[in-house]
Amino acid sequence: MELPAIDHSLARTSIQVWSLLVVGLCSMATALETLNRQADAAEWSAAPSMSVKGAYNSNLLLNSGNNEVFGYWITPAVKFKGATETLDIEGETKADFVHYFGDQDKEFTNVYFPLRASYRSERHTLGFEGGFTRDNTLRGELQQTGLVLGFTQRNLWMAVPTWRIGITERLSWQSSYQFLDAQYQDGLKFGLSDYQVHGVTAGPTYNISELDQIHMTGEFTRVRIPLAGLESTYYGAQGGWTHDFGHEVTGSISGGGRLVNSTQNIPAIPGILGILLGRSSDRSFTNHEIVWVFRGSLRKQFERSMIQIEGSREINPSGFGRLLQTDRVGGSFSHNLTETLTASLNGALYFVSGIATTGNSPSLNQTRFFSVSPTLSWKFAQWWSMDISYTYGERAVDGHGQRNGANSTFIMLTYTGDKWSVSR
């Protein structure tokens, strides 16, 4: 009898995913054990959950062609948290097992291991935020940059340690370091470039009153994109103000300038071909540009509702192989219709353009991306809930007459198990 064929690549992927899940669970256990050894340990807990989602998308890749898909998501997760008088730790171990079929047949796995921690003493607070994420470019990167890069998996490592020093009751100083490392599966096939980011920020924060806070921040960031031969640095300063208007209304605004310097190295082409193309020696291009960045938000909390609007301009590294300027306007609204039924609406509009074009940088026409998502959530039992959502997304590229839209919807059933907790 002939034995069935084994898909070794899929088997290896499954082994890797479950290995990461085991590592995450072990990390959770280690963190909880660390808290258990603390003399002032207060409480630690873990909350498991399982979600199953059916999805439909009329244009998965947001471009021309046949991209209609149906699919399902299976998402196991465990959230953990621990706290003492001086130490707080929280994180999550989560995976999405996804299969799309239809015009596009795709099977992939997303994994998430976020971690957040803080340690407090009388005058000092040490913090950490980071972890590992493996998702696709149409999720995490699209939400951050507003640019559609095609469809492939991205591995993102992130570490952001912070240090806050209390100088007086009202004045403090905070500094942080940021590390990002992004790697794309089959990046060359999709024209995507891995990148690394190192950044440092520091500045004072002053509480003018119980309702007002101001801060100043200096920043220096270095971005390396080896495949494109590009190295960029940007630095500058910005100021910000946060105000509590009362009646559950809070607003904040900040802004400043960034001087962006980019250098792109183009290697020589050996032999006669290099002479014919004028590339017989190494060449280097540099460019400088000033970019003004800002961020503002306004939030209002009602008894049963919440509304928030925000706008920003940011500098983002990208798998496209260069820095992007992302202008974003967005908002969200949620309302508790009953104790068990909640309606929400989220939307965002992005304007994306390139920064500091060099001699060999890929051209990028301004791109617009828009999405709006109404959602209805129903908690119909103690451990069970259901979500129904619809999303309309649209992408337009100036100069190409390109305008593509997508309608997508999903229904998701979630079981949240009893929380495991120990305290003393």
C-alpha positions in Angstrom: 0.0 0.0 0.0 1.4 3.4 -1.0 1.9 5.8 1.9 0.5 9.3 1.6 2.9 12.1 0.7 4.1 14.3 3.5 4.4 18.0 3.1 7.8 18.5 4.9 7.8 22.3 4.5 4.4 22.5 6.2 5.5 20.1 8.9 8.6 22.2 9.6 6.5 25.4 9.8 4.1 23.7 12.3 7.0 22.6 14.4 8.5 26.1 14.4 5.1 27.6 15.3 4.5 25.2 18.2 8.1 25.7 19.3 7.5 29.4 19.5 4.3 28.8 21.5 6.1 26.5 23.9 8.9 29.1 24.3 6.2 31.7 25.0 4.5 29.6 27.6 7.8 28.8 29.2 8.6 32.5 29.3 5.2 33.1 31.0 6.0 30.4 33.6 9.4 31.9 34.2 8.0 35.4 34.7 5.4 34.1 37.1 8.0 32.1 39.0 10.1 35.2 39.3 7.2 37.1 40.8 6.6 34.1 43.1 10.1 34.6 44.6 9.5 38.3 45.3 9.0 39.0 49.0 6.3 41.5 48.3 4.5 39.4 45.6 0.8 40.4 45.3 -0.9 38.6 42.4 -0.1 36.8 39.2 -2.6 35.3 36.7 -3.0 33.8 33.2 -6.1 33.9 31.0 -6.5 31.5 28.1 -8.8 32.0 25.1 -9.7 30.5 21.8 -11.2 32.2 18.8 -12.6 30.9 15.5 -13.3 33.3 12.6 -14.8 33.0 9.2 -13.8 35.7 6.7 -14.6 37.0 3.3 -12.6 39.6 1.2 -13.6 40.7 -2.3 -10.0 42.1 -3.0 -7.5 40.7 -0.6 -4.4 42.3 -2.2 -6.1 45.7 -2.9 -5.0 45.7 -6.6 -6.3 44.8 -10.0 -7.0 41.2 -10.7 -8.9 38.3 -9.2 -8.3 38.5 -5.5 -11.6 37.3 -4.0 -11.1 34.9 -1.1 -12.9 33.1 1.7 -11.1 31.8 4.7 -10.9 30.9 8.4 -8.8 31.9 11.3 -8.1 29.8 14.5 -6.5 31.8 17.3 -5.4 30.3 20.6 -4.0 32.7 23.1 -2.9 33.1 26.7 -2.6 36.5 28.4 -0.5 36.7 31.6 0.0 39.3 34.2 1.9 39.7 37.4 2.3 42.5 39.9 4.1 43.3 43.2 4.4 46.6 45.0 7.3 47.5 42.7 7.1 45.3 39.6 4.5 44.8 36.9 4.7 42.3 34.1 2.2 41.6 31.4 2.3 39.8 28.0 0.6 37.4 25.7 1.3 34.2 23.7 -0.9 34.2 20.7 -1.1 32.5 17.2 -3.3 32.9 14.1 -3.6 29.8 12.0 -5.1 31.2 8.7 -6.2 29.6 5.5 -7.6 31.6 2.5 -9.0 29.9 -0.6 -10.7 31.1 -3.7 -8.8 33.3 -6.3 -5.9 33.3 -3.9 -4.9 30.1 -2.0 -2.8 31.1 1.0 -2.0 29.3 4.2 0.1 31.0 6.9 0.6 31.5 10.6 0.9 34.7 12.6 2.4 34.6 16.0 2.6 37.3 18.7 4.7 37.5 21.8 4.3 41.1 23.2 5.8 41.8 26.6 5.6 44.9 28.9 7.3 45.4 32.2 8.0 48.1 34.7 10.0 48.4 37.9 9.5 51.3 40.3 11.7 52.7 43.1 11.3 55.9 45.0 12.6 58.2 42.2 13.3 55.8 39.3 11.0 53.8 36.9 12.6 51.3 34.6 10.3 50.0 31.8 10.4 47.7 28.8 8.1 47.1 25.9 8.8 44.8 23.0 8.7 41.2 21.8 8.4 39.3 18.6 5.6 39.5 16.0 5.2 37.4 12.8 2.4 38.7 10.7 1.7 39.6 7.1 2.4 42.9 5.4 -1.3 43.6 4.9 -1.8 43.8 8.7 0.9 45.3 10.9 2.8 47.2 8.2 -0.3 48.5 6.5 -1.7 49.8 9.7 1.6 51.5 10.6 2.6 53.1 7.3 -0.6 53.1 5.2 1.3 51.5 2.2 0.3 48.3 0.6 3.4 46.2 -0.1 2.0 43.0 -1.5 1.4 39.9 0.6 4.1 38.1 2.5 5.1 37.3 6.1 7.2 39.7 8.2 9.2 38.9 11.3 9.5 41.9 13.6 11.7 42.0 16.7 11.2 45.1 18.9 12.8 46.3 22.2 12.1 49.6 23.8 13.7 50.0 27.3 12.9 53.3 29.1 14.2 55.1 32.2 12.3 57.8 34.0 13.8 59.8 36.8 11.8 62.0 39.2 13.7 65.2 39.8 11.0 67.0 41.7 7.3 66.4 42.4 6.4 68.0 39.1 9.6 67.6 37.0 10.9 64.4 35.6 13.3 63.2 32.9 12.7 60.3 30.6 15.0 58.6 28.1 14.4 55.5 25.9 16.2 53.4 23.3 14.3 51.8 20.4 15.5 48.7 18.4 13.5 47.3 15.5 14.6 44.5 13.2 12.2 43.5 10.3 12.8 40.6 8.0 10.5 39.5 5.1 9.8 36.0 3.9 10.8 35.8 0.2 11.6 39.5 0.3 13.5 39.5 -3.0 10.5 37.9 -4.8 8.3 40.7 -3.7 10.9 43.5 -4.0 11.0 44.0 -0.2 14.1 44.9 1.8 14.9 43.9 5.4 15.7 46.9 7.7 17.0 47.7 11.2 16.2 50.8 13.3 18.2 52.2 16.3 16.8 55.2 18.0 17.3 57.3 21.2 14.9 59.8 22.7 15.3 61.9 25.8 13.7 64.9 27.4 12.0 66.5 30.4 8.3 66.4 31.4 6.8 69.1 33.7 3.3 69.0 35.3 2.2 72.6 35.3 -0.9 71.7 37.3 -3.2 68.7 37.9 -4.7 69.4 34.5 -1.7 70.4 32.3 1.5 68.7 31.4 4.2 69.8 28.9 7.2 67.9 27.6 10.2 68.4 25.4 11.9 65.6 23.5 15.1 65.2 21.5 15.4 62.3 19.1 18.1 60.6 17.0 17.3 57.6 14.8 19.4 55.6 12.4 17.8 53.3 9.8 19.8 50.7 7.8 18.4 49.0 4.7 21.4 46.8 3.5 19.8 45.4 0.4 19.1 48.9 -1.0 22.5 50.1 0.2 20.7 52.9 2.1 21.5 54.4 5.4 19.4 57.2 6.8 19.5 59.2 10.0 17.0 61.7 11.3 17.2 63.9 14.4 15.5 66.9 15.9 13.3 68.1 18.8 9.7 68.5 19.5 7.4 69.9 22.2 4.1 68.7 23.5 1.1 69.6 25.7 -1.5 67.4 27.4 -4.6 69.0 29.0 -7.6 67.6 30.9 -10.5 69.8 29.9 -12.8 68.2 32.5 -16.1 66.4 31.9 -14.0 63.3 30.8 -12.4 65.2 27.9 -8.6 64.9 27.4 -6.5 66.3 24.6 -2.9 66.3 23.6 -0.8 67.9 20.8 2.9 67.7 19.9 5.1 68.6 17.0 8.6 69.4 15.8 11.1 69.1 13.0 13.4 66.3 11.8 16.5 66.8 9.6 16.7 63.6 7.5 20.1 62.7 5.9 20.2 59.7 3.5 23.2 58.1 1.9 22.9 55.4 -0.7 25.9 53.3 -1.9 25.8 51.8 -5.4 28.5 49.1 -6.0 30.5 49.0 -9.2 29.7 46.5 -12.0 32.9 44.7 -12.9 34.2 44.3 -16.5 33.1 45.8 -19.7 29.4 46.0 -18.7 30.3 48.4 -15.9 32.2 50.6 -18.3 29.4 50.7 -20.8 26.8 51.5 -18.0 29.1 54.1 -16.3 29.3 51.9 -13.2 33.0 51.0 -13.3 33.5 52.3 -9.7 31.6 52.5 -6.5 29.2 55.5 -6.3 27.5 57.2 -3.4 24.4 59.6 -3.4 23.4 61.8 -0.5 20.3 63.8 0.2 19.0 66.1 3.0 15.4 67.0 3.8 13.5 68.7 6.6 10.3 66.9 7.7 7.8 68.4 10.1 6.2 65.8 12.3 3.2 66.2 14.6 0.6 64.3 16.6 -2.7 65.3 18.1 -5.7 63.6 19.8 -8.9 64.4 21.5 -10.8 61.9 23.6 -14.3 62.1 25.2 -15.6 59.5 27.6 -19.4 59.3 28.2 -21.2 57.1 30.6 -21.8 54.4 28.0 -19.8 55.7 25.0 -16.3 56.8 24.0 -15.2 58.9 21.0 -11.7 59.7 19.9 -10.2 61.6 17.0 -6.5 61.8 16.1 -4.1 63.1 13.5 -0.4 62.6 12.9 2.5 62.9 10.6 5.3 60.3 11.2 8.5 59.1 9.6 8.4 55.3 9.1 10.9 52.8 7.8 9.4 50.4 5.3 10.1 47.2 3.4 9.7 49.4 0.3 13.4 50.2 0.7 13.2 53.8 1.9 11.8 56.1 4.5 8.1 57.1 4.2 6.2 60.1 5.4 2.8 59.0 6.6 0.0 61.5 7.2 -2.9 59.9 9.1 -6.3 61.1 10.2 -8.4 58.6 12.2 -11.1 58.2 14.7 -13.0 55.6 16.8 -16.4 55.5 18.5 -17.9 52.8 20.7 -21.2 52.6 22.5 -22.6 50.0 25.0 -26.1 49.3 23.7 -26.7 47.0 26.6 -24.7 45.3 29.2 -23.8 42.6 26.7 -24.0 44.3 23.3 -21.4 46.9 22.1 -21.3 48.7 18.8 -18.1 50.4 17.5 -16.8 52.2 14.5 -13.2 52.7 13.4 -11.8 54.6 10.4 -8.6 56.0 9.1 -7.3 58.0 6.1 -3.6 57.8 5.1 -1.5 59.9 2.7 1.9 58.3 2.0 4.9 59.7 0.2 8.6 59.0 0.1 11.3 60.9 2.0 14.8 62.0 0.9 15.0 60.5 -2.6 18.5 59.5 -3.6 19.9 58.7 -7.0 18.9 55.0 -7.0 15.9 55.0 -4.8 12.7 53.5 -6.1 10.1 56.1 -7.1 7.0 56.4 -5.0 4.0 58.4 -6.1 1.8 59.7 -3.3 -0.6 56.9 -2.2 -3.9 57.2 -0.4 -5.4 54.5 1.7 -8.8 54.6 3.5 -10.6 52.1 5.6 -13.7 52.1 7.8 -14.9 49.2 10.0 -18.2 49.0 11.9 -18.3 46.1 14.5 -20.9 44.6 16.7 -19.8 42.6 19.8 -22.1 40.4 21.8 -21.2 38.7 25.0 -24.0 36.1 25.2 -22.6 33.9 28.0 -20.1 34.1 30.8 -17.3 32.7 28.8 -18.6 33.2 25.2 -18.7 36.2 22.9 -19.4 36.9 19.2 -18.1 39.7 16.9 -19.5 40.6 13.5 -17.5 43.2 11.5 -17.5 44.7 8.0 -14.6 46.7 6.5 -14.4 48.8 3.4 -10.8 49.6 2.2 -9.6 51.6 -0.7 -6.2 52.4 -2.2 -5.4 55.1 -4.8 -2.0 55.9 -6.4 -1.5 59.3 -7.9 -0.2 59.5 -11.5 -1.2 55.9 -12.3 -5.0 56.3 -12.3 -5.0 53.3 -10.0 -8.0 53.0 -7.6 -8.9 49.7 -6.0 -11.4 48.9 -3.3 -12.2 45.9 -1.2 -15.2 44.8 0.9 -14.5 42.3 3.7 -16.4 40.9 6.5 -16.0 38.3 9.3 -17.8 36.6 12.1 -15.8 35.5 15.1 -16.7 33.2 18.0 -14.5 33.5 21.1 -14.3 31.4 24.2 -12.5 32.9 27.2 -11.6 30.4 29.8 -11.5 30.9 33.5 -8.6 33.0 34.6 -5.9 31.2 36.6 -4.7 33.4 39.4 -2.7 33.1 42.6 -2.2 35.9 45.2 -0.7 36.4 48.6 
